[in-house]
């Protein structure tokens, strides 16, 4: 269900509207998301090898 909803514009009140990859394009243009992804990747690269 989550995968299906990721391709839609959805809120609790109305039915989901299919918008394809628009959600993914929007998140990749978001500077806050990109910075968070970089920090998360750096954290994983620094901590996983030490386990």
DALIN-V394477 format. One record per backbone hydrogen bond with DSSP energy under -0.5 kcal/mol. NH is the residue of the N-H (numbers start at 0). CO is the residue of the C=O. E is the energy in kcal/mol with one decimal. If there is no record, write none. Layout:
nh: (NH | NH)
co: (CO | CO)
e: (E | E)
//
This chain:
nh: (4 | 5 | 6 | 6 | 7 | 8 | 9 | 10 | 16 | 17 | 18 | 19 | 21 | 22 | 24 | 25 | 26 | 27 | 28 | 29 | 29 | 30 | 33 | 34 | 35 | 36 | 37 | 38 | 39 | 40 | 41 | 42 | 43 | 44 | 45 | 46 | 47 | 49 | 50)
co: (0 | 1 | 2 | 3 | 4 | 16 | 7 | 13 | 8 | 15 | 6 | 6 | 18 | 19 | 20 | 21 | 22 | 23 | 24 | 25 | 26 | 28 | 29 | 30 | 31 | 32 | 33 | 34 | 35 | 36 | 37 | 38 | 39 | 40 | 41 | 42 | 43 | 46 | 47)
e: (-2.8 | -1.7 | -0.5 | -1.5 | -1.8 | -2.8 | -0.6 | -0.5 | -2.1 | -0.5 | -2.6 | -1.3 | -1.3 | -0.5 | -2.4 | -2.3 | -2.0 | -1.8 | -1.0 | -0.6 | -0.8 | -0.6 | -2.1 | -2.4 | -2.3 | -2.6 | -2.1 | -2.3 | -2.4 | -2.5 | -2.4 | -2.4 | -2.4 | -2.7 | -1.7 | -2.1 | -2.3 | -0.7 | -1.6)
//
